[in-house]
Amino acid sequence: MYRLAMKYVLRLGLLLVFVLAVSACTGVGASEEAQASRIPEDKSYTQTKHISAGRYVSDEFMPALSFRLGEGWRTGPTPEDSYGALLETSHNLTLSTFSDSKSSFLEFLVIPKVYKVVSSYEAKEEPAPKDMLSWLQNNPSLDTEKPELVTIGGMKGKQFDAVASHIPQEYFSGGYHACGCIGEPGLPLFQVRSGYGAGFGEESTYDLYKDYKVRFIVLDDVKGKTVTISVLAPAVNFNEFWHMKAQEVLKTVEWNPKRVDSKATCVCT
């Protein structure tokens, strides 16, 4: 009887060691932040990179944040063109998906300047307003819905949907939203530091195109900065992109991520 009991105890001990080993490798019982990775970097802006599902930290965009991505997200140029469509800088962090020959975007923006359309071919650059929500709501070129309260990563703000009600038909800004709209006029809204390749310089514009819908989420005070989150997709696919992709990422946002070692990995065999 004593020997049988000892064998049983030993088996339980071995099982416990195995469970702990698997937990350490999969992250069960461990800090998820400790396993987070940085966004893949591509300084050539020439290749689309699909991002594996998992938790990621962005500490180049300020304020720094972390979030969890599911399948289907990517960085780099869009399939429709050869320009770098997404990048991570101190002013913007942009993620995208691609389906039905169109791109959809989830973007975090700290906007340095905005544009005021003054004619069918001209837009004037102005400093970003202190009240970004009011500026967007009162923009005569936008058709906006009533703002609703929202919380992202514990930070309160307001969200609302918008479409372009007026697009200057002779104004081509070279905006960085490549959405399959190259050569089409778009409504310029913000100046962002998009990090384009040679020939585009460091600054580019956020454009809203015909047949696209955007959900703006404005957080007034994230570590002293106004963060504008843009969920942009073709109007016909917007609800699907919001519910299946963007909303799932936003539920996981944290604004105080731990620093991680990008080389740290857990290999299970």
C-alpha positions as CSV (number, residue, x, y, z in Angstrom):
1,M,0.0,0.0,0.0
2,Y,2.8,2.4,0.9
3,R,4.6,1.8,-2.5
4,L,1.3,2.4,-4.4
5,A,0.8,5.6,-2.5
6,M,4.3,6.8,-3.3
7,K,3.9,6.0,-7.0
8,Y,0.7,8.0,-7.0
9,V,2.4,11.0,-5.4
10,L,5.3,10.8,-7.9
11,R,2.9,10.7,-10.8
12,L,1.0,13.7,-9.5
13,G,4.4,15.5,-9.0
14,L,5.4,14.8,-12.6
15,L,2.0,16.0,-13.9
16,L,2.3,19.2,-11.9
17,V,5.8,19.9,-13.4
18,F,4.5,19.3,-16.9
19,V,1.5,21.7,-16.3
20,L,3.8,24.4,-15.0
21,A,6.2,24.0,-17.9
22,V,3.3,24.3,-20.4
23,S,1.9,27.3,-18.5
24,A,5.3,29.1,-18.7
25,C,5.5,28.6,-22.4
26,T,1.9,29.5,-23.2
27,G,1.7,32.4,-20.8
28,V,-1.0,30.8,-18.5
29,G,-0.5,32.3,-15.1
30,A,2.1,34.7,-16.4
31,S,1.9,38.4,-17.2
32,E,0.6,38.9,-20.7
33,E,2.6,42.1,-21.0
34,A,5.8,40.2,-20.4
35,Q,5.1,38.2,-23.6
36,A,4.2,41.2,-25.7
37,S,6.1,42.1,-28.9
38,R,6.8,45.3,-30.7
39,I,5.1,46.1,-34.0
40,P,7.2,44.6,-36.9
41,E,9.3,47.3,-38.5
42,D,9.9,47.7,-42.2
43,K,11.9,50.8,-43.1
44,S,11.9,50.0,-46.8
45,Y,8.1,50.6,-47.1
46,T,8.1,48.1,-50.0
47,Q,6.7,44.9,-48.6
48,T,3.4,44.1,-46.9
49,K,3.9,42.2,-43.6
50,H,1.2,40.2,-42.0
51,I,1.2,40.5,-38.2
52,S,0.8,37.3,-36.2
53,A,-2.0,37.2,-33.6
54,G,-0.8,38.2,-30.1
55,R,-0.2,41.2,-27.8
56,Y,1.9,44.1,-29.0
57,V,3.5,47.2,-27.5
58,S,4.0,50.5,-29.3
59,D,6.5,52.7,-27.6
60,E,7.3,54.8,-30.6
61,F,3.9,56.3,-30.8
62,M,3.3,58.7,-27.9
63,P,1.5,58.1,-25.6
64,A,2.7,54.5,-25.6
65,L,0.1,51.8,-25.6
66,S,-0.3,48.0,-25.9
67,F,-3.1,46.0,-27.5
68,R,-4.0,42.5,-28.7
69,L,-4.4,41.7,-32.4
70,G,-6.3,38.8,-33.9
71,E,-5.6,37.3,-37.3
72,G,-5.6,39.4,-40.5
73,W,-3.8,42.6,-39.6
74,R,-0.8,43.9,-41.5
75,T,1.7,46.6,-41.9
76,G,3.5,48.1,-44.9
77,P,2.2,49.1,-48.3
78,T,-1.3,48.2,-49.4
79,P,-1.8,45.7,-52.2
80,E,-3.4,48.4,-54.4
81,D,-0.2,50.5,-54.7
82,S,3.5,50.7,-54.0
83,Y,3.4,53.4,-51.3
84,G,4.0,52.7,-47.6
85,A,0.5,52.7,-46.1
86,L,1.3,52.2,-42.6
87,L,3.7,53.2,-40.2
88,E,4.5,53.7,-36.5
89,T,5.8,57.2,-35.6
90,S,5.5,59.5,-32.6
91,H,2.3,61.0,-34.2
92,N,0.5,58.0,-35.7
93,L,0.1,54.3,-35.4
94,T,-1.8,52.7,-38.2
95,L,-2.9,49.1,-38.7
96,S,-4.8,47.8,-41.7
97,T,-6.7,44.9,-43.2
98,F,-7.5,44.1,-46.8
99,S,-10.6,42.5,-48.3
100,D,-12.8,42.8,-51.4
101,S,-10.1,45.0,-53.1
102,K,-10.3,47.6,-50.4
103,S,-8.3,48.4,-47.3
104,S,-9.7,49.3,-43.8
105,F,-7.7,51.1,-41.1
106,L,-7.4,51.4,-37.4
107,E,-5.3,54.4,-36.5
108,F,-4.1,56.2,-33.3
109,L,-3.3,59.8,-34.0
110,V,-1.8,62.7,-32.2
111,I,-2.6,65.4,-34.7
112,P,-0.2,68.3,-35.1
113,K,-2.1,70.3,-37.8
114,V,-5.5,70.3,-39.5
115,Y,-6.7,71.4,-42.9
116,K,-9.5,73.9,-43.8
117,V,-10.9,73.6,-47.3
118,V,-11.1,77.0,-48.8
119,S,-11.9,76.1,-52.5
120,S,-12.3,73.2,-54.9
121,Y,-8.5,73.1,-55.3
122,E,-7.0,74.5,-52.1
123,A,-6.8,73.7,-48.4
124,K,-5.1,75.8,-45.7
125,E,-3.0,74.3,-43.0
126,E,-3.8,75.3,-39.4
127,P,-2.6,74.3,-35.9
128,A,-4.6,71.5,-34.4
129,P,-7.4,72.9,-32.2
130,K,-7.5,72.3,-28.5
131,D,-11.0,70.9,-28.8
132,M,-10.7,68.3,-31.6
133,L,-14.2,66.9,-31.0
134,S,-15.8,70.3,-31.7
135,W,-13.6,70.9,-34.7
136,L,-14.7,67.7,-36.3
137,Q,-18.3,68.1,-35.4
138,N,-18.4,71.6,-36.9
139,N,-16.4,70.8,-40.0
140,P,-18.7,71.9,-42.9
141,S,-17.3,69.2,-45.1
142,L,-18.3,66.4,-42.8
143,D,-21.7,64.9,-42.2
144,T,-21.5,63.8,-38.5
145,E,-23.6,61.9,-36.0
146,K,-24.2,62.9,-32.4
147,P,-21.2,62.0,-30.1
148,E,-21.6,59.2,-27.5
149,L,-19.5,58.5,-24.4
150,V,-16.9,55.8,-24.7
151,T,-14.0,54.4,-22.6
152,I,-10.8,53.1,-24.2
153,G,-8.2,51.6,-22.0
154,G,-9.7,53.3,-19.0
155,M,-9.7,56.7,-20.6
156,K,-13.0,58.4,-21.2
157,G,-13.8,60.1,-24.5
158,K,-16.5,60.5,-27.1
159,Q,-17.1,58.7,-30.4
160,F,-19.2,59.5,-33.5
161,D,-19.5,58.4,-37.1
162,A,-18.8,60.7,-40.1
163,V,-18.7,60.7,-43.9
164,A,-17.5,63.3,-46.3
165,S,-20.3,65.6,-47.3
166,H,-18.2,67.7,-49.6
167,I,-14.9,66.7,-51.4
168,P,-12.9,69.3,-53.2
169,Q,-12.9,67.8,-56.7
170,E,-9.7,69.5,-57.9
171,Y,-7.6,69.0,-54.7
172,F,-5.3,66.0,-54.7
173,S,-3.2,65.9,-51.6
174,G,-1.4,62.6,-52.0
175,G,-2.9,61.4,-48.7
176,Y,-1.4,58.3,-47.2
177,H,-4.7,56.4,-47.2
178,A,-4.2,54.2,-50.2
179,C,-7.6,52.5,-50.1
180,G,-7.7,51.8,-53.8
181,C,-8.5,55.5,-54.3
182,I,-5.3,56.6,-55.9
183,G,-6.0,59.4,-58.4
184,E,-9.4,60.2,-56.7
185,P,-9.9,63.5,-54.9
186,G,-10.3,63.1,-51.1
187,L,-11.2,65.4,-48.2
188,P,-8.0,66.5,-46.4
189,L,-8.5,66.6,-42.6
190,F,-5.3,66.2,-40.7
191,Q,-1.6,66.4,-41.2
192,V,0.2,63.4,-39.9
193,R,3.8,62.2,-39.9
194,S,3.4,59.2,-42.1
195,G,7.0,58.3,-42.9
196,Y,6.7,57.9,-46.7
197,G,9.5,56.8,-48.9
198,A,11.6,59.1,-51.1
199,G,9.7,61.7,-52.9
200,F,7.0,62.2,-50.3
201,G,8.9,63.8,-47.5
202,E,8.0,63.2,-43.9
203,E,4.6,64.8,-43.8
204,S,1.4,63.6,-45.4
205,T,-2.4,64.1,-45.0
206,Y,-5.2,62.0,-43.6
207,D,-7.9,62.0,-46.4
208,L,-11.5,60.8,-46.3
209,Y,-12.7,59.4,-49.6
210,K,-16.1,59.0,-51.2
211,D,-17.8,55.7,-50.2
212,Y,-15.8,55.5,-47.0
213,K,-17.1,55.9,-43.5
214,V,-15.1,56.8,-40.3
215,R,-15.7,56.4,-36.6
216,F,-13.7,59.0,-34.7
217,I,-13.0,58.4,-31.0
218,V,-11.5,61.5,-29.3
219,L,-9.8,61.0,-25.9
220,D,-9.0,64.5,-24.6
221,D,-6.3,63.6,-22.0
222,V,-4.1,60.6,-22.4
223,K,-1.0,61.5,-20.5
224,G,-1.6,65.1,-21.4
225,K,-2.3,64.6,-25.1
226,T,-5.4,64.4,-27.2
227,V,-5.5,61.1,-29.0
228,T,-7.8,60.7,-31.9
229,I,-8.6,57.1,-32.9
230,S,-9.9,56.6,-36.5
231,V,-11.8,53.5,-37.6
232,L,-12.0,53.9,-41.4
233,A,-13.5,51.4,-43.8
234,P,-15.7,51.2,-46.9
235,A,-19.2,52.2,-45.9
236,V,-20.6,48.9,-47.1
237,N,-18.1,46.9,-45.0
238,F,-17.9,49.2,-42.0
239,N,-20.0,47.3,-39.5
240,E,-18.2,44.1,-40.2
241,F,-14.8,45.7,-39.8
242,W,-15.9,47.4,-36.6
243,H,-17.4,44.4,-34.9
244,M,-15.0,41.7,-36.2
245,K,-11.7,43.6,-36.1
246,A,-11.4,47.2,-34.8
247,Q,-13.6,46.9,-31.7
248,E,-11.9,43.7,-30.6
249,V,-8.5,45.5,-30.6
250,L,-9.8,48.6,-28.8
251,K,-11.2,46.4,-26.0
252,T,-7.6,45.3,-25.2
253,V,-5.9,48.7,-25.3
254,E,-3.8,49.7,-22.2
255,W,-2.0,53.1,-22.0
256,N,0.7,52.2,-19.6
257,P,2.5,49.2,-21.1
258,K,5.6,47.6,-19.7
259,R,8.8,47.8,-21.7
260,V,9.5,44.5,-23.3
261,D,12.5,42.9,-24.9
262,S,11.7,42.5,-28.5
263,K,14.0,39.5,-28.7
264,A,12.4,37.6,-25.8
265,T,10.5,34.6,-27.0
266,C,9.1,31.4,-25.6
267,V,9.7,28.3,-27.7
268,C,7.5,25.3,-27.0
269,T,8.7,21.9,-28.3
